[in-house]
Amino acid sequence: MASQPTLKSSGSKSITPSNKAQTESSEDAVTGGGVEFDPSPLMVLLIDSDPDRIKIVEEGLAKNAVVKHAASVHGRALIDLIGELQPDVLIIDCESPDRDTIEGLRTVAQTHPKPIVMFVEDGDGSLARQAVRAGVSAYIVDGLTPARVQPVIDVAIERFQLVNELRTELKKSKEDLAARKVIERAKGLLMEKRELSEQAAFEAMRSMAMKQGKPLKEVAENIIQISSLLGD
Amino acid sequence: MLEKSDLRIGMARLTDGIVFAIAKEMGAFERQGLNVSLSRHDSWAAIRDQLALGDLDAAHMLSPMVAGSAAGLGPFPHIFATAFAINLNGNAITVSNSLYEQMCEAAPETMSRRPLSAKALKRVVEARAAAGGAPLSFATVYPFSMHAYELRYWMGAAGIDPDRDLSLSIIPPGQMVDSLAAGVIDGYCVGEPWNNTAVSAGLGRTLITSSEIWSNSPEKVLGVRKDWAERYPNTHQALLRALLEAAAWVDKPENRIAAAQIAAKPQYVGAPFDEIVGSLTGENRQTAGDARVDMPDFNVFYRYAANFPWRSHAKWIMAQMIRWGQAPADLDIDAAAKEAFRPDLFRIAAEEMDAPCPKIDEKIEGAHVHSWALEEATRPIAFGPDRFLDGRRFDPADIEGYLLGFDTPERRTNGAAKVVPIVKSATA
């Protein structure tokens, strides 16, 4: 894939000083650029064995981040390393077999989700845009120079946090909705079988939840399960 | 005639990618007017992304990657489809020598029977938990893979809940053996040559093959983008014809040694011939030094209408996704299976190549303990057994009923559960 190092403006345009929303003060310092003293610098885990890219990334992040290398660590050991280091971002070779391991972390274990940055050569930038839109959680870019590394990483982190927040919200509202359905169903069962009023059925479940120290949804699930076990 | 003749196809570093290598080396692509450049990849995610983003025209893919996309899972929902199954069977579960010995000690009576049950493993798991030890660690190659569902099925049949009782991770095929050797994992489910390699090196024991878990189960497919298939229908058909020709050649027992020589080349699997040939000829080593076990159907590439993309296969895969909490219980499996697997497109190519082809899109899986003949086909087709390890049947018309047979209450009650679980213990 031949391509000339022409970096798209998208790499730097979202680097605005509006990172206030981020929780860690270190990120403010980092995006400010050129800050000499930083109590907790960005932790970057680099999983790439290409010497040119390693050099560019290290140069680009020299001032603001700690770059750890993990190109020779694979599988479980890599998972453990990620758990131990808690990097702010992973930079990975897009063809690296370790990509599957890291994806597995998200889908199987659903722990330590981290923003991932992949650098690939991409002539017209369509790959990069599509990948980001598709939510690969990667920021793909070409024409890598040391000066571009930091902005790209900042965008990836910012994007990742945004998507994560949206996802968490969506998940929560889905769960709330599901819980409400289960509770309604259990309430209906109690009303029907015990001939209770709606209010009394709800109170019965709530007092059981309090007594057992369990969420209302769990109590409702138990009621439904036991009821199906006993038959209608 | 062809909308596109220069194609880029991606393949993984696995023996079952041999069909692509053969199609190229034997001129099958050329005969269909296709100029194919094959690239080999070490990451399923890399193959998936490049196919999704148009960098590849078609790819060697895990059947559940395509099914998962149609089920709305992963970063590229509703993007992929397949009209061609590359092979049946081909995976196995291998454990470290140390775990094997522990299993023998824990339940010697179960260890000589085939197919080997995971009961001994269950005892080891329980003993470790009772002693406060760390859970055993197992790996598969991708969250949406037959490897994952086979490993889970085998364990589930013995009462092990892989999510609760074990530590599961994803390790690319080429790194499995090293991980086992280094002691970071205790076992894995992977395709060849990575079971034979561990056994040959004296690092582990293969316990069970995927064909013993589900005989003639689906494995890899030819993945394409749905919009690609619509845009390049003639090219797609030419590709299917070329692969049918290559698959028929590879499937013949007398060609398997030549196929292994090609697969061993550095640009394909790039592993020693000796480690590759066993799975292709169906003579697998189960234990270092022991006699090879004869498994002529270890890799099926053409016979039994192996290339037909059965919708019942797609549906079984999606049912497993629900069973293990990857997909929501209210997933519209009918629609997703129609989207993912395209037997209609396969039939066109099969007719052109005069290959026998099923006339039905789905069948009851697990109904045949022995070989049988499919009559609902362009001409009767001999089929191998499709038995499941535990004797269950999968009726694609009653997936809800099928799922009721599995006891996974804690997962079932998460989210909007439509299927009411069979509760064996009232409280978790």
Contacts between the chains, C-beta under 8 A, distances in Angstrom:
chain1	res1	chain2	res2	distance
A	74	B	171	7.2
A	74	B	172	7.9
A	74	B	175	4.8
A	74	B	178	7.1
A	74	B	179	6.9
A	75	B	139	6.8
A	75	B	169	6.8
A	75	B	171	4.2
A	75	B	175	5.4
A	75	B	178	7.7
A	75	B	179	4.3
A	75	B	184	5.9
A	75	B	185	6.9
A	76	B	137	6.2
A	76	B	139	7.5
A	76	B	169	5.7
A	76	B	171	7.3
A	76	B	179	6.4
A	76	B	184	4.0
A	76	B	185	5.8
A	77	B	179	8.0
A	77	B	182	7.4
A	77	B	184	5.5
A	79	B	169	5.9
A	94	B	46	6.0
A	94	B	49	7.3
A	95	B	41	6.4
A	95	B	42	6.7
A	95	B	43	6.4
A	95	B	46	5.2
A	96	B	42	7.4
A	96	B	43	6.3
A	96	B	46	7.8
A	97	B	42	3.8
A	97	B	43	4.9
A	97	B	172	3.6
A	97	B	174	6.2
A	97	B	175	6.2
A	98	B	43	7.7
A	98	B	172	7.3
A	99	B	43	4.5
A	99	B	45	4.4
A	99	B	46	6.1
A	100	B	43	5.2
A	100	B	44	5.4
A	100	B	45	5.4
A	100	B	141	6.8
A	100	B	142	5.8
A	100	B	170	5.2
A	100	B	171	7.6
A	100	B	172	5.0
A	101	B	169	6.8
A	101	B	170	5.1
A	101	B	171	5.9
A	101	B	172	6.9
A	103	B	45	5.2
A	103	B	142	7.8
A	103	B	143	7.2
A	103	B	170	6.7
A	104	B	142	7.3
A	104	B	143	5.8
A	104	B	169	5.8
A	104	B	170	2.5
A	104	B	171	8.0
A	105	B	169	7.8
A	105	B	170	7.6
A	107	B	74	7.9
A	107	B	143	3.9
A	107	B	144	7.8
A	107	B	170	8.0
A	107	B	326	7.5
A	108	B	143	5.3
A	108	B	168	5.5
A	108	B	169	6.7
A	108	B	170	6.3
A	109	B	168	7.6
A	109	B	169	7.3
A	126	B	53	7.9
A	127	B	53	5.0
A	127	B	54	7.9
A	127	B	55	6.9
A	130	B	52	7.8
A	130	B	53	5.2
A	131	B	49	6.7
A	131	B	53	6.3
A	134	B	52	6.7
A	134	B	53	7.9
A	134	B	75	5.3
A	134	B	76	5.8
A	135	B	75	5.4
A	136	B	49	6.3
A	136	B	75	5.0
A	137	B	75	7.5
A	174	B	415	7.1
A	174	B	416	7.9
A	175	B	415	7.3
A	177	B	416	7.4
A	178	B	414	7.9
A	178	B	415	5.1
A	178	B	416	4.5
A	178	B	417	7.9
A	181	B	416	6.2
A	182	B	413	7.7
A	182	B	417	8.0
A	218	B	413	8.0
A	221	B	413	4.7
A	222	B	426	6.6
A	222	B	427	6.6
A	224	B	420	7.0
A	225	B	409	7.3
A	225	B	413	8.0
A	225	B	420	7.4
A	225	B	421	6.9
A	225	B	423	4.5
A	225	B	426	6.7
A	226	B	423	7.4
A	226	B	426	5.8
A	228	B	420	5.1
A	228	B	423	7.5
A	229	B	423	5.6
A	229	B	426	7.4
